[in-house]
Amino acid sequence: MTGNQWQARLGGRCLPRALKKPRFVIPNNKLEEYRCYMRDHALICNFVGFWLAKKDLAKWIHQRWKLKGHIDLTLGAKGFFTVIFSNLKDKEMIFKGGPYFMNIQRGAHIL
């Protein structure tokens, strides 16, 4: 599921807040379901040395990982990113097959 699909499924709602910053509230009964889904389907990864744009990272993933299912990719702060896999076998293959390197000819950078 994508982030937007989860947001719709969780049945949460945005609430107004000070300084007009929205806040998303997730009902408690859906939080455990979301946590279990992320535990089973997602990997949190980190760049060492440099950070890629989302478009470049997605291109690298599709070229190198040869996935059978599709992924939802989210960039985080300070080089972290989350990959949510639709196919659990893809997740296990990637998790067990790491670490992954990029631009080895110019010096190893772990992805």
KOLMIDREN-288793 format. One record per atom (N, C-alpha, C): x, y, z. Coordinates in steps of 0.05 Angstrom, whole numbers, plus 32768, in hexadecimal, padded with zeros to 4 digits. Atoms other than C-alpha are relative to their C-alpha. Layout:
XYZ;...
END
This chain:
80117FE88000;800080008000;801280198000;7FF17FE78000;801780467FF4;7FF880108019;80067FEF7FE9;8018807C8029;7FE4800C7FFF;801B7FF58003;7FD8809B800E;7FEB7FEB8005;801380157FFB;7FB58058800E;7FFE7FFA801E;800180057FE4;7FC9804D8056;7FF28016800F;800D7FE97FF3;7FB380938069;7FE17FFD7FFE;801D80038004;7F6E8084804C;7FF67FE88010;800880187FF1;7F6B803E806C;80008005801E;7FFE7FFC7FE3;7F7F805780B1;7FE8800F800B;80187FF27FF7;7F41808280B3;800680188012;7FF97FE97FF0;7F6780BB80D3;7FF5801A7FF5;80097FE6800B;7F59810480CA;801580158008;7FEE7FE97FFA;7F81814480C7;7FF180138012;800B7FED7FEE;7F75817480FF;800F801A7FFE;7FF37FE68001;7F8381BF80FF;801180028019;7FED7FFD7FEA;7FBD81D3812C;800B801C8001;7FF47FE67FFE;7FE282108143;801280057FE8;7FF07FF88017;80058235810B;7FF87FF27FE6;800C800C8018;7FD8821180D9;80117FE87FF5;7FF180188008;800581D380D8;7FED7FE88004;801380167FFC;7FD8819680CB;800D7FE98010;7FF680187FF1;7FDE815980F8;7FED7FE97FF9;801080188007;7FC7811480E3;7FFD7FEF8018;800680107FE8;7FA580EC811A;7FF77FE47FF6;8007801B8007;7FA380A08114;7FF17FF38017;800E800E7FEB;7F6F8079813B;80117FE9800C;7FF080147FF3;7F8F804A816E;7FFC7FE47FF4;8005801B800A;7F6E800B8151;800E7FFC7FE5;7FF38003801A;7F8F8018810D;801F80028002;7FE37FFC7FFD;7FD580298128;800F7FE58001;7FF3801A7FFE;7FE67FE18139;80007FF27FE5;8001800B801B;7FCF7FCA80F4;8016800C7FEE;7FEC7FF28010;7FFC7FFE80D3;801C7FF88009;7FE680087FF6;80377FEC8100;80077FE47FF6;7FFB801B800A;80317FA280ED;80057FFF7FE2;7FFC7FFF801D;802B7FB280A3;801C800A7FFA;7FE57FF58005;806A7FDD80A5;80167FEC8009;7FEC80147FF7;80907FA880CD;80047FEA7FEB;7FFF80168013;807F7F748099;800880087FE3;7FFC7FF8801C;80857F9D8058;801580157FFB;7FEE7FE98004;80B77FD68064;801C7FFB8009;7FE57FFE7FF7;81017FE08069;8008801D8003;7FF67FE47FFD;812080208084;801E7FFE7FFA;7FE58000800B;8161802E8060;800E801B8005;7FF07FE87FFB;819980618066;801680037FEC;7FE97FFA8011;81CA80828037;801880068011;7FE77FF87FF3;82128088804D;801180107FEC;7FEF7FF08011;823A80C0802E;7FF280147FEF;800E7FEE8012;820780DF8000;7FE27FF88000;801C80058001;81BC80E47FF5;7FF680047FE4;800B7FFE801B;819680D87FB4;7FE5800D8001;801C7FF68004;815880FA7F9A;7FEE7FE77FFD;801380178001;811A80CD7F9C;7FFF7FF37FE5;8001800A801C;811880C77F50;80197FEE7FFA;7FE7800F8005;816180B07F4D;80017FE68010;800080177FEF;815980807F87;7FED7FEB7FF5;80148013800B;811A80607F68;800C7FF37FE7;7FF4800B8018;814080577F26;80157FEC8007;7FEB80137FF8;817B80367F49;7FF47FE6800B;800E80177FF5;814C80087F70;7FF57FEE7FEA;800C80108015;81277FF17F32;80147FF37FEE;7FEB800C8011;81677FE57F0B;800F7FEA800F;7FEF80137FF1;818D7FBF7F42;7FF17FEA800E;800D80137FEF;815A7F9C7F6D;7FEE7FEC7FF1;801080138010;81307F7B7F36;7FE87FF5800F;801780087FEF;80F07F797F60;7FEA7FF47FEF;8017800C800D;80B47F4F7F4F;7FE780118005;80167FEF7FF9;80837F7D7F72;8007801E7FFD;7FFA7FE48001;807F7FC87F79;8007800A801C;7FF87FF57FE7;80997FF67FAF;7FF4801C8003;80077FE47FFA;808580377FD1;8019800B800E;7FE77FF47FF7;80C280627FDE;7FFB801B800D;80037FE67FF2;80C4809A8012;801C8008800B;7FE77FF57FF6;810080C68020;7FFC800C801C;80027FF57FE6;810D80D98068;801780148004;7FEC7FEC7FFA;813D8108808B;801C7FF38002;7FE480077FFC;81898103808B;80087FE67FF3;7FF880178010;819080CD8056;7FF07FE78004;801180177FFC;815B809D806F;7FEA7FFF7FEB;801780048011;812680808042;7FF27FE68007;801080177FFB;80EF804D8048;7FF67FF47FE6;800A800E8017;80DE80188015;7FEA7FED800A;801680127FF9;809A7FF5801B;7FFB7FEE7FE8;800280148015;80967FB57FF3;7FE47FF47FFE;801A800E8004;80567F987FD5;80057FE28001;7FFA801D8001;80797F547FCF;80147FFA8017;7FEF80067FE9;80957F378010;801A7FF17FF9;7FE8800D8009;80C67F0B7FEA;801580147FF7;7FED7FEA8008;80E57F4A7FCC;800D800C8019;7FF57FF47FE7;80EE7F678012;80157FEE800C;7FED80137FF4;81107F28802C;801A7FFE7FEF;7FE980028011;813E7F247FEF;801280188003;7FF07FE87FFE;81547F6C7FF6;800D8002801C;7FF57FFF7FE5;815D7F678042;80177FED8003;7FEB80147FFD;81877F28803E;801780057FED;7FEC7FFC8015;81AE7F3F8000;801280188004;7FF07FE77FFC;81CC7F80801C;801A7FFB800D;80047FE48007;81F37FAB8026;800280057FE2;80007FF9801C;81EB7FCE7FE3;801380187FFC;7FEC7FEC8006;82207FFA7FC3;7FF8800F7FE6;80057FEF8017;821B80337F91;8019800E7FF8;7FE97FF2800A;825080537F65;801B7FF5800B;7FE8800D7FF6;828680217F78;801980097FF2;7FE87FF7800E;82B5803A7F42;800C8019800B;7FF67FE77FF5;82BB807D7F65;80037FFF801F;7FFF80037FE3;82BF80617FAC;7FE67FF48009;8018800F7FF7;828E80367FD1;7FEE80128011;80147FF27FF0;824F80567FEB;7FEB7FEB8006;801480147FF9;822180288011;7FE4800C7FFE;801C7FF78002;81D7802D8001;7FF07FED8011;
END
